[in-house]
Amino acid sequence: MEMRTRLVAAMAIAVPAVIVLLGVATFTAQDGSSGPDPHSATPRATAPAARDATAVPIGTPAIATPAITSTPTPSAETDARSSTPPRAAVPEGTSEGDCSPGSDRAALVALYEATRGERWEFNHNWLSEAPIGEWYGVVTDAEGCVVALDLSWNGLSGKIPPSLWNLRRLEQLTLSRNQLQGTLPPGVAALENLRRLDLSSNELLGPLPTELGALANLEYLILWDNPSLSGQIPPELGALTNLRYLSLGGCDLSGEIPPSLGNLARLESLKLQRNRLSGAIPPELAGLSALITLQLFANDLSGGIPPWLGSLDRLREISLFSNQLSGPIPPELADLPGLMWLRAGNNELSGTLPPWLGGFSNLRDLSLYGNNLTGEIPPALGDLADLQHLSLSGNELTGPIPLELGDLTALRSLHLGHNQLTGPIPEELLSLENLAVLSLPHNQLAGPIPPEVGDLRALSYLDLGHNQLTGPIPTELLSLERLNSLSLQHNQLAGRTSPELGDLTALRYLYLGHNQLTGPIPAELGNLRDLERLSLSGNPLTGSIPPELGNLENLEALELRENGLTGSIPAELSWITGLRILSLSGNDFDGCVPPSLGDVEANDLAQLGLPFCEE
């Protein structure tokens, strides 16, 4: 468990740059995206409500959600406010419920006043004499009563006024991506016609009202990313038998998952991720026969992966990572031929990797990193023709890397680090033309780095560190123009450090320390203007520090200790104003130390035995 904690911490440092480059879903996916900052108060057509984007992998089947229309003449710069598909329009006709346009107008006015409507980004026609159906974000029926209200991404702040619950014909209420505060009042139960309630990404607090269970027509309940919503999930939500989409992720909910949620036979998406939920996954959830998406990651759930998940034949996504689940991977999951995402990393799973995992013909993401899995990697995984992401890092896997993984032509990232894998790096892996991330550190891989690595033209992240690799750094590797991070440290690589490293101008991280590299530090490294970390420590490098390194204006860490470097420390290093780590000890420098280097936060200058230069 201690090793896995270290692994996860290490991955948190190394992977963010890759996430930015790839734009793909990873283990720590985000809870939403920021919208633009329009400066015009010109009204727009209502933007689609922002999707609950928490850890939704690219390609997740979209669940159709109702939409509203609003006043035309949109502002062009708001067209891209949300990347989610448009929701279906409100059906024509009159909703039931007591209403008068006058009372609805009063409820809207109260909302405007309570949430600082004068500061909204868009408030076209509000408080005017125009029919309320022409007010920004408002949709009315034939009788002029409000049936839909969408003020998402609109700068609302303050508390929701109780008078809002007087909109008795309201079917859709979307106030997401604002700064609404206070509790969610139990008065919401008065909206008996409500089909969609979306208050996600606000600052609501306190417990969820049990009265939510009285909204018998509710199909979409979306409250994710309200970090101060606390308490337990009300069992009364199990009475919402029309519910199709339940999203409570990114809150502070605790306790166990209510077994009553198993009554939601129409539910297609259950998202309870990033809370403090505990206990086992209740067997009653086997009643969710329509379920497509299950996201329970980043909680404190325990017990095993339920075998009954294999009976939910519509499942496309199982995301259970970052819990305390234990035991083997249940064979019943093999009955899910349509599964596209299986993510159960950072748990305490044990046993071997079953060969039947290779039977998921639609699988795109298989993430089982940070567990206690043993045995060899099954060659059958090479049958996963659609697989884009494979992460088995941080287990106790042994044996060679299967040659069959070279058949995964759609693969974009391969993480097999922190295991006990042996043998050479298979040349077959180096034919994967879509591969952007190849991470094999902390194994016992031996032999040379195959020159075919230069064929991975899409590669942006290469980590082969902490193995037993020998021979020179292949010159073919130095043609990878997209390479952002190169980690070859702690091997037995030999030969001179090539000046062609300076051609990798996209590099931000270069780790070549603790090898047997010889010769001088190439002055051409000064061409790597985006470089943030440079580590060459623990080699028998000779010569002086090139003054061209002073051109690395974005450098944060420079590690050159334990080499055979000589000469004076160049004053040009003072040009690197963002330097936070400087390690030069274990060399044979002479002269004096540029005074400004003493201001570097973490340095070992005192071990050099040299005076500071006079200013």
Buried (B, 14 or more C-beta within 10 A) or exposed (E): EEBBEEBBEBBEEBBEBBBEBBEBBBBBBBBBEEBEEBEEEBBBBBBBBBBBBBBBBEBBBEBEBBBBBBBEEBBEBBEEBBEBEBBEEBEEEEBEBEBEBEBBBEBBBBBBBBBEBEEBBBBBBBBEEEEBBBBBBBBBBEEBBBBBBBBBBBBBBBEBBBBBBBBBBBBBBBBBBBEBBBBBBBBBBBBBBBBBBBBBBBBBBBBBBEBBBBBEBBBBBBBBBBBEBBEBBBBBBBBBEBBBBBBBBBBBBBEBBBBBBBBBEBBBBBBBBBBEBBEEBBEBBBBBEBBBBBBBBBBEBBBBBBBBBBBBEBBBBBBBBBBBBBEEBBEBBBBBEBBBBBBBBBBBBBEBBBEBBBBBEBBBBBBBBBBBBBBBBBBBBBBBEBBBBBBBBBBBBBEBBBEBBBBBEBBBBBBBBBBEBBEBBBBBBBBBEBBBBBBBBBBEBBEBBBBBBBBBEBBBBBBBBBBEBBBBBBEBBBBBEBBBBBBBBBBEBBBEBBBBBBBBEBBBBBBBBBBEBBBBBBBBBBBBEBBBBBBBBBBEBBBBBBBBBBBBEBBBBBBBBBBEBEEBBBBBBBBBEEBEBBBBBBBEBEEBBBEBBEEBEEBBBEEBEBEEBEE
